Amino acid sequence: MIRECNLEDISDGKRYTSADLVKVGCNDCEGCHACCTGMGDTICLDPYDVCRLSFGTNRPFASFLEKEVGLHVEEGVIIPHLLMGDGEACSFLNGEGRCSIHPWRPGICRLFPLGRVYEDEGFSYFLQADECVKTNRTKEKIKNWLDTPELKRYEAFILTWHNHIKEVQHTLQNGADAQKINMEHLQLFYLMPYASPEAFYEEFETRLAQWNSK
């Protein structure tokens, strides 16, 4: 979810790399799921999220649509997001208020309460102010907090995907066939199954090259 705002108004004023220590530790969110409630359509999914979730649950992405995953439009591009269910709680929360897909949770969930700021053909991390209700948080390295294999490769993918979405948005704003492009985009990057999480990055690059060659 992209926000246009003054970074100093929503952060501690600092920018971080994945090697930095930041106060994000929250004792495994014990007794709390505030960040999993009332999020609307802001928990957006990228292709790696879909690949990881599909393999973790042994379910195709299409099976999540309507019940656990919805679709919304951001500047013309259709983007999948986690749906909120009863009480505006994430559809993947169990009866105890715990995440039932925690090992395969989306990147935005792994990132919270951090955010990313994109600039100069890259991005850095920032700590969102007043977003996490937990107090007395402990310092953890961002790379450990994200709990994602091949982090540098993942970060390169995140930047590539961010730039790709901006390009598709630009194409649609210039009068392209929005329905056709969105259906092709959803099919190629989300609905068509990936071979495995381990093979994801090579397969994504192949699909991206296929898209760019059209």
N, C-alpha and C positions, 0 to 999 in steps of 0.2 A: 504494500500500500504506500503510494507516494504522497507525501505531504509537502505543500509549499508554505514554508513558515521560516521564522527567524530561529536559527539553531540555538541561540543563547536563551531564547524564551522557553525551550522545552528540554534543555539539557543542563549538565553541570559546567558547561562551557569548555570542556576538554574533548579532544579527539584521540582515539586509541587505535592501536594495531592489535592483531590477534595474539601477540606476545605479551601484551600489557596486562597488569593486574587491575581489576575493577571490582567495586563493591556490588556484586550480583548474587552472592551466595545466600540462600534463603532457607537452609535446613530442609531441603527437599520439599519445599512448599507445604510443610506439615500443617494440616488443618485449614488449608486455604486453596481456593480455586477462583479467586477474584478475576484473574487475568484470563480465565476461560469463560467468562460470563459477560453478556451484553456487548459482544464485539461486532455485531452486525455482519457485514460482508468484508471485514478488514483482514481476516486471516487468509490471505491469498496463497494459492498453490502454484509452484513452478513445476516443470517436468521432472526434476529430481525428486521433489516431494511426492509426486504421483508414483514414480518408479519405486521409491523406498516403501511407501504405504502399500502399494499393490503386492509387493513381494512379502512384506512383513505380515500381511493379513491373508495372503493367498487369495486375493480377490482382484478382478479386473477393475480398472478405473471406472468404467461405465456403471458398475454395480453400486457405486457410491452416490451417483447423481440422484438428486431429488430428496433423498433421506438424510445423508450426511454431508453432501457436497452440493453447492449451488453454483450458478453462473451469474456474473454481473458484468457490466460494461464499464471500462475505464478509457475515456477518450477514444471511444469507437471500438476498442479491442475487448473481446469476451474473455474474462479471466475467471477461473474456478476459485471458489473459496469454501471454507468450512461453514456449515450451517449451524445456527443456534437453534436449540430445541426447547423443551419445556423449561420455563423460568429463564429463558434467554441464555441457557447454559449450552456449551458446546455439545454437539450430538455425540461426541466420543467420550464424554465423561460417564463413568459408571455410577452405580447407586451410592457409592461412598464418596463421590465427588473427586475421584481420581481419574487420571487420563488412561483410557484403555488401550491407547496406541502409543504410549510414551516412547518405546524404543524406536518407533518409526514416525514420530511427530514431525510436523512440517518445520521448515527452516525458520519461519517467523516465530513459532513457539520456542524453538531452541534459542533464538536471539534475545527474546524478551528478558529483562527490561532494557536491553540495548536496542539501538537503531543503527542505520547506516546512512551516511551522507555521501552522495556521489558528486565528484568534481575532479577536474584535471585528469580525465580518462582513468579514474580509479575511484576507490571509496575508502572511507575510514569509519570506525565505529564511534558511537557516542552513547552515553548513559542517559536514558530518558528520565527526566525529573518528575517525581510524584506519580509515577505510573504503577510501580509495585507497592502494595500496601504493607509489605513486610518491613519491619524496622530492624536495626542492628544487623544489617547484612554483612557478610564476610567477603573478603577479597578473594577472587579467583582469576586465573588466567583466562582470557577470552577463548583461547583455543580449546581449553578444557571444558569451558561452559558450553560451547557449541557442540561438543561431542559428535564430531563428524569426521569420518575417515578422509584421508588425503585432503586436508583442509586447504592447502594452497590451490589445488586443482578445483576444489569446490568454490573457492573465492573467485577464481578465474571464470568459472561457469556463471556465477551470480552476476558478475560484471557484464559478461557477454549477453546473458539473458536480459538484463536491464536495458542494454543498448539495443538489443533486437526488438524488444517491445516498443521502445521509443520510435524505432524506424517504422514498425508496422503502424503505429498510431499516426505517424507523419504521412504514410501512404494513404491511409483511410481519410485523413483530413483533406487530402488533395483530390477527393472525389472518386476513389476506387470503389469497386463493388464490395460493400462491407459484408453482406451476407455470404457471398462466395468466399472471400478471403478468410473470414472468421471460421467458417465450417472447415475449410482446408487446414487452417492453423490448428484448430482443436483436434482434428483427426491426426495430423502429422506429429504434433508434440505431446498430446495428452492421451487420446483414445487408442492409438496404435501401441500395443504392448512393447515394452523394452525387454531385452534379453535377460538382464540381471542388473542389480545395483553396481556390481563390480565393472560391468561393461558399459555402464551408462554414458560416461563422458565421450568415448569414441563414437557410440551410436548417436548421441546428441549432435556431435560435430558433423556427422554424415547427414543427418536430417537438416541441420542448419544450412549446410552447403547445398542440399537439394532445394531448400526453400529459396535461397539467394540466387540460384541459377534459373529460376522461373522468369 
